[in-house]
C-alpha cells in the first residue's frame, strides 16, 4: 500500500492530497528518510511526522472503521 493512502485510511491525515503535500515537503518521513507519496509501506516501518513517530503494525485491505484504526499502527 502507498504511504499517502495509508495515512488517509488510518486517519492521520483527512485527505490523501494533504498527505501528499506533507510528504513532498519533508514533514512526513518513512524510516527516518524523505520519501515519495507513492512509496510502498511494510509492516514494522516507522512513520515520522515532525516530532511524532508511528510503527506500522499491519497493512489494511481497503477502508476500515474508525474504531479499528488503532490496530494498524502504534504511537511510539
N, CA, C and O of each residue as an XYZ file, in Angstrom:
304
protein
N       0.845     -1.176      0.000
C       0.000      0.000      0.000
C       0.890      1.239      0.000
O       1.955      1.258      0.617
N       0.438      2.262     -0.697
C       1.174      3.521     -0.775
C       1.117      4.253      0.569
O       0.145      4.131      1.315
N       2.161      5.004      0.856
C       2.243      5.755      2.108
C       1.109      6.768      2.227
O       0.485      6.859      3.284
N       0.828      7.526      1.180
C      -0.216      8.545      1.252
C      -1.602      7.937      1.479
O      -2.415      8.508      2.206
N      -1.871      6.810      0.875
C      -3.160      6.136      1.067
C      -3.269      5.603      2.494
O      -4.325      5.713      3.117
N      -2.193      5.032      3.011
C      -2.187      4.518      4.384
C      -2.496      5.624      5.384
O      -3.306      5.432      6.291
N      -1.863      6.772      5.227
C      -2.087      7.890      6.145
C      -3.536      8.354      6.130
O      -4.078      8.726      7.170
N      -4.164      8.334      4.970
C      -5.563      8.725      4.849
C      -6.481      7.674      5.470
O      -7.399      8.020      6.214
N      -6.248      6.406      5.177
C      -7.127      5.335      5.652
C      -7.119      5.233      7.180
O      -8.167      5.033      7.793
N      -5.943      5.369      7.793
C      -5.890      5.233      9.255
C      -6.192      6.535      9.980
O      -6.211      6.562     11.210
N      -6.429      7.620      9.239
C      -6.907      8.852      9.839
C      -5.853      9.820     10.329
O      -6.186     10.774     11.032
N      -4.599      9.611      9.985
C      -3.572     10.584     10.390
C      -3.755     11.874      9.598
O      -3.568     12.964     10.140
N      -4.117     11.763      8.328
C      -4.499     12.936      7.534
C      -5.930     12.746      7.068
O      -6.388     11.616      6.893
N      -6.632     13.842      6.867
C      -8.037     13.751      6.459
C      -8.196     13.419      4.986
O      -9.164     12.770      4.589
N      -7.232     13.870      4.168
C      -7.313     13.607      2.724
C      -5.959     13.157      2.204
O      -4.911     13.485      2.761
N      -6.012     12.406      1.134
C      -4.787     11.903      0.509
C      -3.943     13.065     -0.031
O      -2.714     13.022      0.036
N      -4.587     14.083     -0.557
C      -3.847     15.225     -1.103
C      -3.054     15.950     -0.018
O      -1.957     16.447     -0.273
N      -3.607     16.008      1.188
C      -2.876     16.625      2.306
C      -1.660     15.780      2.651
O      -0.580     16.317      2.897
N      -1.826     14.463      2.671
C      -0.704     13.560      2.946
C       0.391     13.757      1.901
O       1.573     13.788      2.243
N       0.010     13.890      0.632
C       0.992     14.074     -0.433
C       1.780     15.364     -0.250
O       2.998     15.380     -0.433
N       1.101     16.436      0.106
C       1.771     17.725      0.325
C       2.758     17.622      1.490
O       3.888     18.101      1.391
N       2.334     17.001      2.589
C       3.208     16.874      3.763
C       4.426     15.987      3.476
O       5.526     16.270      3.951
N       4.231     14.929      2.711
C       5.349     14.042      2.369
C       6.335     14.760      1.459
O       7.545     14.707      1.682
N       5.819     15.433      0.432
C       6.695     16.143     -0.513
C       7.469     17.272      0.156
O       8.587     17.583     -0.255
N       6.884     17.891      1.186
C       7.558     18.992      1.879
C       8.554     18.489      2.933
O       9.276     19.286      3.531
N       8.592     17.183      3.159
C       9.551     16.610      4.104
C       9.061     16.562      5.538
O       9.840     16.235      6.433
N       7.808     16.874      5.786
C       7.281     16.846      7.151
C       6.922     15.435      7.595
O       6.860     15.157      8.792
N       6.684     14.544      6.636
C       6.434     13.136      6.938
C       7.557     12.326      6.313
O       7.836     12.444      5.120
N       8.198     11.499      7.136
C       9.312     10.677      6.666
C       9.004      9.210      6.931
O       8.239      8.880      7.837
N       9.600      8.340      6.141
C       9.439      6.907      6.316
C      10.785      6.334      6.707
O      11.758      6.465      5.965
N      10.848      5.703      7.860
C      12.091      5.145      8.406
C      13.194      6.195      8.492
O      14.363      5.901      8.242
N      12.812      7.424      8.848
C      13.780      8.495      9.053
C      14.298      9.158      7.795
O      15.192     10.002      7.868
N      13.758      8.795      6.638
C      14.246      9.361      5.380
C      13.114     10.023      4.615
O      11.959      9.605      4.695
N      13.471     11.077      3.863
C      12.480     11.683      2.973
C      12.088     10.653      1.933
O      12.899      9.816      1.536
N      10.865     10.716      1.503
C      10.360      9.719      0.567
C       9.329     10.348     -0.351
O       9.103     11.557     -0.305
N       8.709      9.535     -1.179
C       7.655      9.979     -2.079
C       6.316      9.449     -1.570
O       6.280      8.447     -0.856
N       5.214     10.113     -1.931
C       3.897      9.624     -1.509
C       3.586      8.221     -2.029
O       2.797      7.496     -1.423
N       4.199      7.836     -3.141
C       3.921      6.536     -3.748
C       4.753      5.398     -3.157
O       4.628      4.255     -3.598
N       5.586      5.687     -2.182
C       6.449      4.667     -1.580
C       5.600      3.568     -0.935
O       4.678      3.859     -0.173
N       5.910      2.320     -1.237
C       5.203      1.183     -0.645
C       5.650      1.018      0.806
O       6.841      1.092      1.110
N       4.693      0.797      1.687
C       4.996      0.604      3.097
C       4.913     -0.872      3.452
O       4.278     -1.655      2.745
N       5.554     -1.245      4.545
C       5.582     -2.627      5.006
C       5.386     -2.646      6.517
O       5.533     -1.623      7.186
N       5.054     -3.812      7.044
C       4.938     -3.965      8.495
C       6.258     -3.568      9.141
O       7.328     -3.805      8.581
N       6.176     -2.968     10.314
C       7.305     -2.525     11.131
C       8.054     -1.316     10.580
O       9.083     -0.934     11.137
N       7.568     -0.703      9.504
C       8.140      0.571      9.068
C       7.781      1.627     10.103
O       6.784      1.503     10.814
N       8.610      2.672     10.180
C       8.376      3.779     11.107
C       8.033      5.026     10.293
O       8.767      5.420      9.387
N       6.906      5.633     10.640
C       6.498      6.885     10.011
C       6.779      8.001     11.004
O       6.293      7.966     12.134
N       7.564      8.996     10.588
C       7.883     10.153     11.422
C       7.118     11.362     10.902
O       7.251     11.745      9.740
N       6.321     11.953     11.775
C       5.577     13.167     11.438
C       6.009     14.232     12.432
O       5.551     14.266     13.573
N       6.898     15.097     11.975
C       7.517     16.122     12.802
C       8.076     15.497     14.077
O       9.109     14.832     14.006
N       7.450     15.677     15.237
C       8.012     15.137     16.480
C       7.309     13.862     16.946
O       7.559     13.398     18.058
N       6.432     13.287     16.114
C       5.715     12.058     16.466
C       6.197     10.905     15.597
O       6.583     11.102     14.444
N       6.173      9.701     16.158
C       6.572      8.515     15.413
C       5.524      7.425     15.572
O       4.939      7.261     16.643
N       5.295      6.685     14.499
C       4.321      5.604     14.487
C       4.946      4.369     13.840
O       5.635      4.475     12.825
N       4.704      3.199     14.433
C       5.146      1.931     13.849
C       3.940      1.294     13.169
O       2.857      1.224     13.750
N       4.131      0.832     11.940
C       3.071      0.164     11.206
C       2.979     -1.274     11.707
O       3.941     -2.035     11.606
N       1.825     -1.641     12.245
C       1.610     -2.985     12.777
C       1.032     -3.926     11.725
O       1.328     -5.121     11.724
N       0.211     -3.388     10.835
C      -0.419     -4.201      9.801
C      -0.859     -3.285      8.669
O      -1.015     -2.079      8.860
N      -1.056     -3.860      7.497
C      -1.491     -3.101      6.335
C      -2.977     -3.387      6.115
O      -3.354     -4.544      5.930
N      -3.831     -2.354      6.130
C      -5.269     -2.591      5.915
C      -5.549     -2.943      4.454
O      -4.840     -2.511      3.545
N      -6.585     -3.724      4.255
C      -7.017     -4.026      2.888
C      -8.334     -3.296      2.657
O      -9.399     -3.792      3.024
N      -8.259     -2.129      2.054
C      -9.446     -1.319      1.827
C      -9.740     -0.401      2.997
O      -8.908     -0.209      3.883
N     -10.930      0.159      2.984
C     -11.336      1.080      4.048
C     -11.598      0.332      5.339
O     -11.973     -0.841      5.329
N     -11.396      1.022      6.449
C     -11.591      0.406      7.757
C     -12.473      1.306      8.612
O     -12.604      2.500      8.342
N     -13.069      0.730      9.634
C     -13.902      1.502     10.550
C     -13.024      2.387     11.422
O     -11.873      2.054     11.704
N     -13.572      3.503     11.839
C     -12.836      4.460     12.667
C     -12.321      3.803     13.947
O     -11.195      4.067     14.370
N     -13.139      2.951     14.563
C     -12.729      2.315     15.816
C     -11.672      1.223     15.620
O     -11.074      0.768     16.595
N     -11.433      0.797     14.378
C     -10.423     -0.233     14.106
C      -9.072      0.339     13.692
O      -8.130     -0.423     13.477
N      -8.954      1.645     13.575
C      -7.717      2.259     13.081
C      -6.502      1.962     13.947
O      -5.402      1.788     13.421
N      -6.675      1.899     15.255
C      -5.552      1.684     16.181
C      -4.895      0.317     16.006
O      -3.783      0.111     16.491
N      -5.542     -0.603     15.340
C      -4.984     -1.941     15.125
C      -3.850     -1.933     14.106
O      -3.087     -2.896     14.028
N      -3.729     -0.868     13.329
C      -2.792     -0.835     12.227
C      -1.526     -0.032     12.499
O      -0.582     -0.082     11.711
N      -1.495      0.708     13.605
C      -0.281      1.460     13.946
C      -0.177      1.614     15.461
O      -1.154      1.473     16.196
N       1.046      1.909     15.896
C       1.301      2.137     17.316
C       2.109      3.412     17.448
O       3.133      3.579     16.787
N       1.650      4.305     18.299
C       2.390      5.546     18.540
C       3.600      5.247     19.416
O       3.476      4.594     20.452
N       4.751      5.716     19.006
C       5.981      5.454     19.756
C       6.342      6.625     20.659
O       7.351      6.574     21.363
